[in-house]
Amino acid sequence: MLDLVAKITQEHHLHTMMVTHEKEDCDRIANGVYMMENDRLVRM
């Protein structure tokens, strides 16, 4: 599923927001990662 999301995002020049508890999923396809830390959104 991650490969499909990455392919569609790249082919159509889209911005995609993904919510997950698995940081490894983000690391695999993301070019930017933000995490919730003490009720704040923090760029990693």
C-alpha positions as a Markdown table, in Angstrom:
| # | Residue | x | y | z |
|---|---|---|---|---|
| 1 | Met | 0.0 | 0.0 | 0.0 |
| 2 | Leu | 2.8 | 2.4 | 0.8 |
| 3 | Asp | 4.4 | 1.8 | -2.6 |
| 4 | Leu | 1.1 | 2.6 | -4.3 |
| 5 | Val | 0.6 | 5.9 | -2.3 |
| 6 | Ala | 4.2 | 6.9 | -3.1 |
| 7 | Lys | 3.8 | 6.2 | -6.8 |
| 8 | Ile | 0.5 | 8.1 | -7.1 |
| 9 | Thr | 1.9 | 11.0 | -5.1 |
| 10 | Gln | 5.0 | 11.3 | -7.3 |
| 11 | Glu | 3.2 | 10.7 | -10.7 |
| 12 | His | 0.6 | 13.4 | -10.0 |
| 13 | His | 2.8 | 15.8 | -8.1 |
| 14 | Leu | 0.5 | 15.6 | -5.0 |
| 15 | His | 1.0 | 16.5 | -1.4 |
| 16 | Thr | 0.1 | 13.6 | 0.9 |
| 17 | Met | -0.5 | 13.5 | 4.6 |
| 18 | Met | -0.3 | 10.2 | 6.3 |
| 19 | Val | -1.1 | 9.4 | 9.9 |
| 20 | Thr | 0.5 | 6.4 | 11.5 |
| 21 | His | 1.9 | 5.0 | 14.6 |
| 22 | Glu | 4.7 | 3.3 | 12.7 |
| 23 | Lys | 7.6 | 5.8 | 12.1 |
| 24 | Glu | 9.3 | 3.2 | 9.8 |
| 25 | Asp | 6.4 | 3.7 | 7.3 |
| 26 | Cys | 7.1 | 7.4 | 7.2 |
| 27 | Asp | 10.8 | 7.0 | 6.9 |
| 28 | Arg | 10.2 | 4.7 | 3.9 |
| 29 | Ile | 8.3 | 7.2 | 1.7 |
| 30 | Ala | 8.2 | 10.6 | 3.3 |
| 31 | Asn | 10.3 | 13.6 | 2.4 |
| 32 | Gly | 9.2 | 15.4 | 5.6 |
| 33 | Val | 8.1 | 14.0 | 9.0 |
| 34 | Tyr | 6.2 | 15.7 | 11.8 |
| 35 | Met | 5.4 | 14.1 | 15.1 |
| 36 | Met | 3.2 | 15.0 | 18.0 |
| 37 | Glu | 5.2 | 15.9 | 21.1 |
| 38 | Asn | 3.6 | 17.3 | 24.3 |
| 39 | Asp | 0.5 | 18.2 | 22.3 |
| 40 | Arg | 2.6 | 20.1 | 19.7 |
| 41 | Leu | 3.4 | 19.3 | 16.1 |
| 42 | Val | 7.2 | 19.0 | 15.7 |
| 43 | Arg | 9.2 | 18.5 | 12.5 |
| 44 | Met | 11.7 | 15.6 | 12.8 |
